Amino acid sequence: MPIGRLALIGWAAVTVGAVLLQQQFRPRRIYGLSPTTGRRARIRVGTTTCDLWTGVANTFTVELDTGTPDTMNVIGRTQERRRLAH
């Protein structure tokens, strides 16, 4: 994945000793709809300060099954969910 795209969605390169996601954790997601193909897509977001989460960027690109890029317009956001231990 290109470094510019990682920054857009709030992720950084993996480092040694990084904290792993918990088993019952569902990360933040951005939902999109393609104006040209009508397809829906979702993408995981790493931080609440990235451009897609804050609304600075309103589109993101995904790769179709054919290998061609498709631009999605943001239609929704879902906050992360964590399951607490009892």
ChimeraX attribute file (.defattr): number of C-alpha atoms within 10 A of each C-alpha:
attribute: neighborCount
match mode: 1-to-1
recipient: residues
	/A:1	5
	/A:2	6
	/A:3	10
	/A:4	8
	/A:5	12
	/A:6	15
	/A:7	17
	/A:8	19
	/A:9	23
	/A:10	17
	/A:11	15
	/A:12	11
	/A:13	7
	/A:14	8
	/A:15	7
	/A:16	5
	/A:17	6
	/A:18	7
	/A:19	8
	/A:20	6
	/A:21	9
	/A:22	9
	/A:23	8
	/A:24	11
	/A:25	12
	/A:26	15
	/A:27	16
	/A:28	17
	/A:29	19
	/A:30	21
	/A:31	18
	/A:32	24
	/A:33	20
	/A:34	19
	/A:35	12
	/A:36	9
	/A:37	10
	/A:38	10
	/A:39	13
	/A:40	14
	/A:41	19
	/A:42	17
	/A:43	17
	/A:44	17
	/A:45	25
	/A:46	19
	/A:47	18
	/A:48	13
	/A:49	14
	/A:50	18
	/A:51	17
	/A:52	23
	/A:53	24
	/A:54	11
	/A:55	11
	/A:56	11
	/A:57	14
	/A:58	14
	/A:59	18
	/A:60	23
	/A:61	16
	/A:62	16
	/A:63	10
	/A:64	10
	/A:65	7
	/A:66	6
	/A:67	8
	/A:68	9
	/A:69	12
	/A:70	17
	/A:71	18
	/A:72	23
	/A:73	18
	/A:74	21
	/A:75	15
	/A:76	12
	/A:77	17
	/A:78	14
	/A:79	13
	/A:80	13
	/A:81	11
	/A:82	12
	/A:83	10
	/A:84	7
	/A:85	5
	/A:86	3
